[in-house]
Amino acid sequence: MVLYAGRLAAEKNVGLAIDAYGAMRRVSPRLRFVLVGDGPLGAALRRDHPDLVFAGFRTGDDLAAHYASADVFLFPSETETFGNVTLEAMASGLG
């Protein structure tokens, strides 16, 4: 499983994560991409990418379980120097 966790907004560069996932699927077609979070791009992403799994906003143990079950965590933002999601992923055992 490939995981993106964070706000679904333009500044997060979610499109790059989706492109990277597409490249990974060419090598491993059984991969699934799970997006955890919501935001202004949520509706458009759901419409344009019905093959992706949208888990919505998660917190606590539920969020940690999503991180822990992932094989790959993507942090595609080009504007954030350090995102809290990086710490959350590491704290959940993904890293």
Biopython code that builds the backbone (N, CA, C, O; Angstrom):
import numpy as np
from Bio.PDB.StructureBuilder import StructureBuilder

atoms = [
    (1, "MET", "N", (0.831, -1.171, 0.000)),
    (1, "MET", "CA", (0.000, 0.000, 0.000)),
    (1, "MET", "C", (0.885, 1.248, 0.000)),
    (1, "MET", "O", (1.888, 1.321, 0.710)),
    (2, "VAL", "N", (0.492, 2.211, -0.804)),
    (2, "VAL", "CA", (1.138, 3.511, -0.847)),
    (2, "VAL", "C", (0.232, 4.476, -0.099)),
    (2, "VAL", "O", (-0.983, 4.454, -0.292)),
    (3, "LEU", "N", (0.800, 5.320, 0.747)),
    (3, "LEU", "CA", (-0.002, 6.203, 1.591)),
    (3, "LEU", "C", (0.398, 7.654, 1.402)),
    (3, "LEU", "O", (1.581, 7.996, 1.391)),
    (4, "TYR", "N", (-0.619, 8.507, 1.254)),
    (4, "TYR", "CA", (-0.457, 9.950, 1.373)),
    (4, "TYR", "C", (-1.338, 10.359, 2.533)),
    (4, "TYR", "O", (-2.512, 9.988, 2.569)),
    (5, "ALA", "N", (-0.812, 11.107, 3.477)),
    (5, "ALA", "CA", (-1.605, 11.603, 4.594)),
    (5, "ALA", "C", (-1.375, 13.100, 4.695)),
    (5, "ALA", "O", (-0.235, 13.562, 4.746)),
    (6, "GLY", "N", (-2.446, 13.841, 4.723)),
    (6, "GLY", "CA", (-2.341, 15.282, 4.850)),
    (6, "GLY", "C", (-3.522, 15.963, 4.207)),
    (6, "GLY", "O", (-4.459, 15.319, 3.734)),
    (7, "ARG", "N", (-3.460, 17.251, 4.198)),
    (7, "ARG", "CA", (-4.515, 18.071, 3.620)),
    (7, "ARG", "C", (-4.502, 17.910, 2.104)),
    (7, "ARG", "O", (-3.443, 17.949, 1.478)),
    (8, "LEU", "N", (-5.675, 17.732, 1.523)),
    (8, "LEU", "CA", (-5.791, 17.609, 0.075)),
    (8, "LEU", "C", (-5.941, 19.009, -0.509)),
    (8, "LEU", "O", (-7.047, 19.478, -0.777)),
    (9, "ALA", "N", (-4.795, 19.662, -0.698)),
    (9, "ALA", "CA", (-4.758, 21.046, -1.172)),
    (9, "ALA", "C", (-3.617, 21.200, -2.171)),
    (9, "ALA", "O", (-2.658, 20.428, -2.159)),
    (10, "ALA", "N", (-3.732, 22.198, -3.027)),
    (10, "ALA", "CA", (-2.765, 22.399, -4.109)),
    (10, "ALA", "C", (-1.329, 22.512, -3.604)),
    (10, "ALA", "O", (-0.415, 21.953, -4.211)),
    (11, "GLU", "N", (-1.125, 23.225, -2.505)),
    (11, "GLU", "CA", (0.240, 23.431, -2.009)),
    (11, "GLU", "C", (0.895, 22.141, -1.499)),
    (11, "GLU", "O", (2.104, 22.109, -1.273)),
    (12, "LYS", "N", (0.110, 21.093, -1.320)),
    (12, "LYS", "CA", (0.648, 19.814, -0.859)),
    (12, "LYS", "C", (1.190, 18.966, -2.009)),
    (12, "LYS", "O", (1.855, 17.955, -1.781)),
    (13, "ASN", "N", (0.904, 19.381, -3.250)),
    (13, "ASN", "CA", (1.443, 18.707, -4.441)),
    (13, "ASN", "C", (0.986, 17.249, -4.533)),
    (13, "ASN", "O", (1.777, 16.360, -4.851)),
    (14, "VAL", "N", (-0.285, 17.016, -4.254)),
    (14, "VAL", "CA", (-0.839, 15.669, -4.276)),
    (14, "VAL", "C", (-0.713, 15.056, -5.668)),
    (14, "VAL", "O", (-0.557, 13.842, -5.800)),
    (15, "GLY", "N", (-0.781, 15.890, -6.707)),
    (15, "GLY", "CA", (-0.649, 15.388, -8.079)),
    (15, "GLY", "C", (0.659, 14.652, -8.303)),
    (15, "GLY", "O", (0.686, 13.645, -9.011)),
    (16, "LEU", "N", (1.740, 15.135, -7.716)),
    (16, "LEU", "CA", (3.028, 14.457, -7.837)),
    (16, "LEU", "C", (2.969, 13.077, -7.179)),
    (16, "LEU", "O", (3.517, 12.111, -7.711)),
    (17, "ALA", "N", (2.314, 12.984, -6.037)),
    (17, "ALA", "CA", (2.160, 11.691, -5.361)),
    (17, "ALA", "C", (1.364, 10.724, -6.230)),
    (17, "ALA", "O", (1.693, 9.540, -6.310)),
    (18, "ILE", "N", (0.322, 11.223, -6.877)),
    (18, "ILE", "CA", (-0.485, 10.375, -7.758)),
    (18, "ILE", "C", (0.338, 9.926, -8.960)),
    (18, "ILE", "O", (0.242, 8.772, -9.377)),
    (19, "ASP", "N", (1.136, 10.812, -9.515)),
    (19, "ASP", "CA", (2.016, 10.438, -10.638)),
    (19, "ASP", "C", (3.033, 9.376, -10.212)),
    (19, "ASP", "O", (3.277, 8.416, -10.943)),
    (20, "ALA", "N", (3.621, 9.552, -9.033)),
    (20, "ALA", "CA", (4.595, 8.576, -8.523)),
    (20, "ALA", "C", (3.926, 7.221, -8.313)),
    (20, "ALA", "O", (4.506, 6.179, -8.617)),
    (21, "TYR", "N", (2.716, 7.244, -7.798)),
    (21, "TYR", "CA", (1.961, 6.007, -7.612)),
    (21, "TYR", "C", (1.729, 5.312, -8.960)),
    (21, "TYR", "O", (1.848, 4.091, -9.062)),
    (22, "GLY", "N", (1.402, 6.087, -9.975)),
    (22, "GLY", "CA", (1.209, 5.512, -11.301)),
    (22, "GLY", "C", (2.457, 4.798, -11.797)),
    (22, "GLY", "O", (2.368, 3.717, -12.379)),
    (23, "ALA", "N", (3.614, 5.396, -11.569)),
    (23, "ALA", "CA", (4.882, 4.769, -11.965)),
    (23, "ALA", "C", (5.120, 3.485, -11.161)),
    (23, "ALA", "O", (5.596, 2.492, -11.712)),
    (24, "MET", "N", (4.794, 3.497, -9.879)),
    (24, "MET", "CA", (4.963, 2.309, -9.051)),
    (24, "MET", "C", (4.036, 1.187, -9.500)),
    (24, "MET", "O", (4.411, 0.016, -9.463)),
    (25, "ARG", "N", (2.839, 1.539, -9.920)),
    (25, "ARG", "CA", (1.874, 0.519, -10.366)),
    (25, "ARG", "C", (2.317, -0.168, -11.639)),
    (25, "ARG", "O", (1.960, -1.323, -11.875)),
    (26, "ARG", "N", (3.088, 0.521, -12.463)),
    (26, "ARG", "CA", (3.587, -0.119, -13.681)),
    (26, "ARG", "C", (4.534, -1.267, -13.322)),
    (26, "ARG", "O", (4.660, -2.230, -14.078)),
    (27, "VAL", "N", (5.184, -1.165, -12.192)),
    (27, "VAL", "CA", (6.091, -2.216, -11.717)),
    (27, "VAL", "C", (5.335, -3.230, -10.855)),
    (27, "VAL", "O", (5.573, -4.433, -10.956)),
    (28, "SER", "N", (4.432, -2.746, -10.013)),
    (28, "SER", "CA", (3.659, -3.603, -9.086)),
    (28, "SER", "C", (2.177, -3.279, -9.217)),
    (28, "SER", "O", (1.648, -2.479, -8.445)),
    (29, "PRO", "N", (1.503, -3.890, -10.184)),
    (29, "PRO", "CA", (0.100, -3.547, -10.459)),
    (29, "PRO", "C", (-0.863, -3.765, -9.294)),
    (29, "PRO", "O", (-1.961, -3.209, -9.298)),
    (30, "ARG", "N", (-0.481, -4.554, -8.309)),
    (30, "ARG", "CA", (-1.384, -4.830, -7.185)),
    (30, "ARG", "C", (-1.358, -3.739, -6.115)),
    (30, "ARG", "O", (-2.146, -3.788, -5.171)),
    (31, "LEU", "N", (-0.473, -2.765, -6.246)),
    (31, "LEU", "CA", (-0.407, -1.678, -5.267)),
    (31, "LEU", "C", (-1.725, -0.911, -5.201)),
    (31, "LEU", "O", (-2.445, -0.805, -6.195)),
    (32, "ARG", "N", (-2.026, -0.388, -4.038)),
    (32, "ARG", "CA", (-3.183, 0.489, -3.841)),
    (32, "ARG", "C", (-2.686, 1.779, -3.208)),
    (32, "ARG", "O", (-1.747, 1.785, -2.412)),
    (33, "PHE", "N", (-3.342, 2.869, -3.582)),
    (33, "PHE", "CA", (-2.981, 4.185, -3.053)),
    (33, "PHE", "C", (-4.087, 4.664, -2.135)),
    (33, "PHE", "O", (-5.235, 4.808, -2.557)),
    (34, "VAL", "N", (-3.743, 4.912, -0.879)),
    (34, "VAL", "CA", (-4.696, 5.382, 0.114)),
    (34, "VAL", "C", (-4.344, 6.819, 0.472)),
    (34, "VAL", "O", (-3.206, 7.126, 0.827)),
    (35, "LEU", "N", (-5.330, 7.684, 0.374)),
    (35, "LEU", "CA", (-5.155, 9.084, 0.769)),
    (35, "LEU", "C", (-5.915, 9.296, 2.064)),
    (35, "LEU", "O", (-7.122, 9.064, 2.129)),
    (36, "VAL", "N", (-5.212, 9.733, 3.088)),
    (36, "VAL", "CA", (-5.813, 10.030, 4.384)),
    (36, "VAL", "C", (-5.818, 11.535, 4.531)),
    (36, "VAL", "O", (-4.770, 12.176, 4.452)),
    (37, "GLY", "N", (-6.980, 12.095, 4.743)),
    (37, "GLY", "CA", (-7.127, 13.543, 4.880)),
    (37, "GLY", "C", (-8.241, 14.037, 3.990)),
    (37, "GLY", "O", (-8.889, 13.260, 3.289)),
    (38, "ASP", "N", (-8.457, 15.330, 4.026)),
    (38, "ASP", "CA", (-9.466, 15.955, 3.185)),
    (38, "ASP", "C", (-9.059, 17.396, 2.976)),
    (38, "ASP", "O", (-8.109, 17.874, 3.595)),
    (39, "GLY", "N", (-9.763, 18.081, 2.121)),
    (39, "GLY", "CA", (-9.435, 19.469, 1.851)),
    (39, "GLY", "C", (-10.069, 19.931, 0.562)),
    (39, "GLY", "O", (-10.908, 19.228, -0.002)),
    (40, "PRO", "N", (-9.680, 21.110, 0.081)),
    (40, "PRO", "CA", (-10.324, 21.720, -1.074)),
    (40, "PRO", "C", (-10.244, 20.892, -2.365)),
    (40, "PRO", "O", (-11.109, 21.031, -3.230)),
    (41, "LEU", "N", (-9.243, 20.049, -2.508)),
    (41, "LEU", "CA", (-9.123, 19.229, -3.720)),
    (41, "LEU", "C", (-9.822, 17.876, -3.595)),
    (41, "LEU", "O", (-9.864, 17.106, -4.554)),
    (42, "GLY", "N", (-10.363, 17.590, -2.423)),
    (42, "GLY", "CA", (-10.947, 16.276, -2.177)),
    (42, "GLY", "C", (-11.984, 15.852, -3.202)),
    (42, "GLY", "O", (-11.889, 14.752, -3.748)),
    (43, "ALA", "N", (-12.967, 16.691, -3.477)),
    (43, "ALA", "CA", (-14.039, 16.320, -4.413)),
    (43, "ALA", "C", (-13.496, 16.090, -5.819)),
    (43, "ALA", "O", (-13.883, 15.126, -6.481)),
    (44, "ALA", "N", (-12.610, 16.961, -6.280)),
    (44, "ALA", "CA", (-12.049, 16.807, -7.632)),
    (44, "ALA", "C", (-11.184, 15.545, -7.721)),
    (44, "ALA", "O", (-11.230, 14.836, -8.726)),
    (45, "LEU", "N", (-10.411, 15.263, -6.696)),
    (45, "LEU", "CA", (-9.582, 14.061, -6.706)),
    (45, "LEU", "C", (-10.449, 12.809, -6.718)),
    (45, "LEU", "O", (-10.149, 11.857, -7.439)),
    (46, "ARG", "N", (-11.517, 12.799, -5.931)),
    (46, "ARG", "CA", (-12.422, 11.644, -5.925)),
    (46, "ARG", "C", (-13.052, 11.444, -7.298)),
    (46, "ARG", "O", (-13.190, 10.314, -7.766)),
    (47, "ARG", "N", (-13.430, 12.534, -7.932)),
    (47, "ARG", "CA", (-14.042, 12.473, -9.257)),
    (47, "ARG", "C", (-13.039, 11.986, -10.306)),
    (47, "ARG", "O", (-13.368, 11.130, -11.127)),
    (48, "ASP", "N", (-11.819, 12.526, -10.282)),
    (48, "ASP", "CA", (-10.829, 12.248, -11.322)),
    (48, "ASP", "C", (-10.056, 10.948, -11.105)),
    (48, "ASP", "O", (-9.445, 10.433, -12.041)),
    (49, "HIS", "N", (-10.074, 10.413, -9.888)),
    (49, "HIS", "CA", (-9.281, 9.217, -9.563)),
    (49, "HIS", "C", (-10.117, 8.219, -8.751)),
    (49, "HIS", "O", (-9.818, 7.965, -7.584)),
    (50, "PRO", "N", (-11.146, 7.663, -9.357)),
    (50, "PRO", "CA", (-12.005, 6.731, -8.603)),
    (50, "PRO", "C", (-11.295, 5.437, -8.199)),
    (50, "PRO", "O", (-11.815, 4.678, -7.382)),
    (51, "ASP", "N", (-10.120, 5.181, -8.760)),
    (51, "ASP", "CA", (-9.363, 3.982, -8.429)),
    (51, "ASP", "C", (-8.573, 4.124, -7.128)),
    (51, "ASP", "O", (-8.068, 3.134, -6.599)),
    (52, "LEU", "N", (-8.464, 5.340, -6.613)),
    (52, "LEU", "CA", (-7.741, 5.576, -5.366)),
    (52, "LEU", "C", (-8.675, 5.357, -4.183)),
    (52, "LEU", "O", (-9.895, 5.444, -4.319)),
    (53, "VAL", "N", (-8.094, 5.071, -3.028)),
    (53, "VAL", "CA", (-8.872, 4.866, -1.796)),
    (53, "VAL", "C", (-8.790, 6.155, -0.981)),
    (53, "VAL", "O", (-7.698, 6.597, -0.625)),
    (54, "PHE", "N", (-9.926, 6.748, -0.689)),
    (54, "PHE", "CA", (-9.997, 7.978, 0.094)),
    (54, "PHE", "C", (-10.514, 7.634, 1.482)),
    (54, "PHE", "O", (-11.694, 7.328, 1.655)),
    (55, "ALA", "N", (-9.632, 7.686, 2.462)),
    (55, "ALA", "CA", (-9.977, 7.286, 3.829)),
    (55, "ALA", "C", (-10.559, 8.428, 4.654)),
    (55, "ALA", "O", (-11.072, 8.199, 5.749)),
    (56, "GLY", "N", (-10.485, 9.654, 4.143)),
    (56, "GLY", "CA", (-10.993, 10.790, 4.896)),
    (56, "GLY", "C", (-10.076, 11.193, 6.029)),
    (56, "GLY", "O", (-8.960, 10.688, 6.151)),
    (57, "PHE", "N", (-10.552, 12.103, 6.854)),
    (57, "PHE", "CA", (-9.780, 12.628, 7.982)),
    (57, "PHE", "C", (-9.719, 11.577, 9.081)),
    (57, "PHE", "O", (-10.754, 11.033, 9.467)),
    (58, "ARG", "N", (-8.535, 11.282, 9.591)),
    (58, "ARG", "CA", (-8.335, 10.289, 10.649)),
    (58, "ARG", "C", (-7.463, 10.881, 11.744)),
    (58, "ARG", "O", (-6.658, 11.776, 11.489)),
    (59, "THR", "N", (-7.624, 10.385, 12.953)),
    (59, "THR", "CA", (-6.805, 10.842, 14.079)),
    (59, "THR", "C", (-6.448, 9.656, 14.962)),
    (59, "THR", "O", (-6.988, 8.559, 14.815)),
    (60, "GLY", "N", (-5.533, 9.903, 15.874)),
    (60, "GLY", "CA", (-5.203, 8.945, 16.923)),
    (60, "GLY", "C", (-4.778, 7.585, 16.415)),
    (60, "GLY", "O", (-4.025, 7.471, 15.448)),
    (61, "ASP", "N", (-5.276, 6.549, 17.086)),
    (61, "ASP", "CA", (-4.910, 5.173, 16.760)),
    (61, "ASP", "C", (-5.312, 4.803, 15.334)),
    (61, "ASP", "O", (-4.616, 4.033, 14.671)),
    (62, "ASP", "N", (-6.423, 5.343, 14.866)),
    (62, "ASP", "CA", (-6.877, 5.046, 13.500)),
    (62, "ASP", "C", (-5.870, 5.579, 12.479)),
    (62, "ASP", "O", (-5.531, 4.883, 11.521)),
    (63, "LEU", "N", (-5.402, 6.787, 12.676)),
    (63, "LEU", "CA", (-4.385, 7.361, 11.782)),
    (63, "LEU", "C", (-3.094, 6.556, 11.877)),
    (63, "LEU", "O", (-2.483, 6.245, 10.855)),
    (64, "ALA", "N", (-2.677, 6.221, 13.080)),
    (64, "ALA", "CA", (-1.446, 5.438, 13.272)),
    (64, "ALA", "C", (-1.549, 4.086, 12.571)),
    (64, "ALA", "O", (-0.563, 3.608, 12.009)),
    (65, "ALA", "N", (-2.717, 3.468, 12.595)),
    (65, "ALA", "CA", (-2.909, 2.180, 11.922)),
    (65, "ALA", "C", (-2.752, 2.327, 10.406)),
    (65, "ALA", "O", (-2.206, 1.439, 9.752)),
    (66, "HIS", "N", (-3.222, 3.432, 9.853)),
    (66, "HIS", "CA", (-3.040, 3.666, 8.415)),
    (66, "HIS", "C", (-1.551, 3.790, 8.086)),
    (66, "HIS", "O", (-1.068, 3.174, 7.136)),
    (67, "TYR", "N", (-0.840, 4.576, 8.862)),
    (67, "TYR", "CA", (0.602, 4.708, 8.636)),
    (67, "TYR", "C", (1.299, 3.353, 8.745)),
    (67, "TYR", "O", (2.092, 2.983, 7.879)),
    (68, "ALA", "N", (0.998, 2.623, 9.808)),
    (68, "ALA", "CA", (1.690, 1.363, 10.093)),
    (68, "ALA", "C", (1.421, 0.305, 9.034)),
    (68, "ALA", "O", (2.251, -0.582, 8.831)),
    (69, "SER", "N", (0.287, 0.375, 8.356)),
    (69, "SER", "CA", (-0.037, -0.635, 7.353)),
    (69, "SER", "C", (0.510, -0.299, 5.970)),
    (69, "SER", "O", (0.376, -1.099, 5.044)),
    (70, "ALA", "N", (1.121, 0.865, 5.815)),
    (70, "ALA", "CA", (1.640, 1.279, 4.512)),
    (70, "ALA", "C", (3.017, 0.687, 4.239)),
    (70, "ALA", "O", (3.809, 0.452, 5.152)),
    (71, "ASP", "N", (3.277, 0.456, 2.960)),
    (71, "ASP", "CA", (4.608, 0.045, 2.518)),
    (71, "ASP", "C", (5.448, 1.256, 2.142)),
    (71, "ASP", "O", (6.670, 1.251, 2.286)),
    (72, "VAL", "N", (4.772, 2.299, 1.655)),
    (72, "VAL", "CA", (5.441, 3.520, 1.205)),
    (72, "VAL", "C", (4.615, 4.704, 1.671)),
    (72, "VAL", "O", (3.390, 4.700, 1.550)),
    (73, "PHE", "N", (5.279, 5.715, 2.201)),
    (73, "PHE", "CA", (4.632, 6.976, 2.571)),
    (73, "PHE", "C", (5.190, 8.063, 1.668)),
    (73, "PHE", "O", (6.407, 8.215, 1.563)),
    (74, "LEU", "N", (4.321, 8.820, 1.019)),
    (74, "LEU", "CA", (4.755, 9.888, 0.116)),
    (74, "LEU", "C", (4.497, 11.248, 0.747)),
    (74, "LEU", "O", (3.407, 11.507, 1.258)),
    (75, "PHE", "N", (5.486, 12.101, 0.710)),
    (75, "PHE", "CA", (5.396, 13.482, 1.192)),
    (75, "PHE", "C", (5.846, 14.381, 0.041)),
    (75, "PHE", "O", (7.016, 14.760, -0.015)),
    (76, "PRO", "N", (4.940, 14.732, -0.883)),
    (76, "PRO", "CA", (5.326, 15.389, -2.134)),
    (76, "PRO", "C", (5.420, 16.915, -2.097)),
    (76, "PRO", "O", (5.758, 17.520, -3.114)),
    (77, "SER", "N", (5.138, 17.547, -0.983)),
    (77, "SER", "CA", (5.130, 19.013, -0.948)),
    (77, "SER", "C", (6.501, 19.579, -1.301)),
    (77, "SER", "O", (7.531, 19.113, -0.813)),
    (78, "GLU", "N", (6.487, 20.583, -2.153)),
    (78, "GLU", "CA", (7.729, 21.282, -2.516)),
    (78, "GLU", "C", (7.885, 22.584, -1.752)),
    (78, "GLU", "O", (8.899, 23.269, -1.888)),
    (79, "THR", "N", (6.876, 22.934, -0.939)),
    (79, "THR", "CA", (6.916, 24.205, -0.230)),
    (79, "THR", "C", (7.110, 24.051, 1.278)),
    (79, "THR", "O", (7.577, 24.980, 1.937)),
    (80, "GLU", "N", (6.761, 22.902, 1.826)),
    (80, "GLU", "CA", (6.938, 22.684, 3.262)),
    (80, "GLU", "C", (8.341, 22.152, 3.509)),
    (80, "GLU", "O", (8.773, 21.198, 2.863)),
    (81, "THR", "N", (9.039, 22.760, 4.429)),
    (81, "THR", "CA", (10.385, 22.289, 4.725)),
    (81, "THR", "C", (10.357, 21.074, 5.639)),
    (81, "THR", "O", (11.258, 20.237, 5.594)),
    (82, "PHE", "N", (9.333, 20.978, 6.459)),
    (82, "PHE", "CA", (9.185, 19.820, 7.320)),
    (82, "PHE", "C", (7.725, 19.705, 7.707)),
    (82, "PHE", "O", (7.166, 20.624, 8.307)),
    (83, "GLY", "N", (7.106, 18.591, 7.371)),
    (83, "GLY", "CA", (5.701, 18.399, 7.690)),
    (83, "GLY", "C", (5.521, 17.502, 8.894)),
    (83, "GLY", "O", (6.287, 16.560, 9.099)),
    (84, "ASN", "N", (4.520, 17.791, 9.681)),
    (84, "ASN", "CA", (4.222, 16.947, 10.842)),
    (84, "ASN", "C", (3.924, 15.509, 10.442)),
    (84, "ASN", "O", (4.148, 14.581, 11.219)),
    (85, "VAL", "N", (3.414, 15.327, 9.218)),
    (85, "VAL", "CA", (3.094, 13.978, 8.771)),
    (85, "VAL", "C", (4.333, 13.088, 8.748)),
    (85, "VAL", "O", (4.224, 11.873, 8.913)),
    (86, "THR", "N", (5.503, 13.676, 8.544)),
    (86, "THR", "CA", (6.747, 12.903, 8.559)),
    (86, "THR", "C", (6.971, 12.302, 9.943)),
    (86, "THR", "O", (7.290, 11.120, 10.069)),
    (87, "LEU", "N", (6.803, 13.119, 10.974)),
    (87, "LEU", "CA", (6.928, 12.612, 12.353)),
    (87, "LEU", "C", (5.868, 11.581, 12.669)),
    (87, "LEU", "O", (6.158, 10.578, 13.321)),
    (88, "GLU", "N", (4.631, 11.810, 12.216)),
    (88, "GLU", "CA", (3.549, 10.873, 12.472)),
    (88, "GLU", "C", (3.862, 9.524, 11.839)),
    (88, "GLU", "O", (3.653, 8.485, 12.464)),
    (89, "ALA", "N", (4.359, 9.527, 10.613)),
    (89, "ALA", "CA", (4.708, 8.279, 9.927)),
    (89, "ALA", "C", (5.811, 7.545, 10.678)),
    (89, "ALA", "O", (5.729, 6.335, 10.887)),
    (90, "MET", "N", (6.834, 8.272, 11.079)),
    (90, "MET", "CA", (7.941, 7.645, 11.802)),
    (90, "MET", "C", (7.478, 7.097, 13.151)),
    (90, "MET", "O", (7.873, 5.998, 13.542)),
    (91, "ALA", "N", (6.649, 7.849, 13.860)),
    (91, "ALA", "CA", (6.165, 7.423, 15.163)),
    (91, "ALA", "C", (5.276, 6.190, 15.067)),
    (91, "ALA", "O", (5.117, 5.453, 16.040)),
    (92, "SER", "N", (4.696, 5.970, 13.885)),
    (92, "SER", "CA", (3.833, 4.818, 13.670)),
    (92, "SER", "C", (4.600, 3.603, 13.175)),
    (92, "SER", "O", (4.005, 2.566, 12.883)),
    (93, "GLY", "N", (5.899, 3.724, 13.079)),
    (93, "GLY", "CA", (6.721, 2.590, 12.684)),
    (93, "GLY", "C", (7.017, 2.513, 11.201)),
    (93, "GLY", "O", (7.604, 1.532, 10.744)),
    (94, "LEU", "N", (6.629, 3.518, 10.440)),
    (94, "LEU", "CA", (6.912, 3.542, 9.008)),
    (94, "LEU", "C", (8.133, 4.406, 8.798)),
    (94, "LEU", "O", (8.101, 5.602, 9.086)),
    (95, "GLY", "N", (9.185, 3.837, 8.311)),
    (95, "GLY", "CA", (10.342, 4.683, 8.124)),
    (95, "GLY", "C", (11.594, 4.018, 7.792)),
    (95, "GLY", "O", (12.618, 4.680, 7.620)),
]
sb = StructureBuilder()
sb.init_structure("model")
sb.init_model(0)
sb.init_chain("A")
sb.init_seg("    ")
for serial, (resi, resn, name, xyz) in enumerate(atoms, 1):
    if name == "N":
        sb.init_residue(resn, " ", resi, " ")
    sb.init_atom(name, np.array(xyz, "f"), 0.0, 1.0, " ", f" {name:<3s}", serial, name[0])
structure = sb.get_structure()
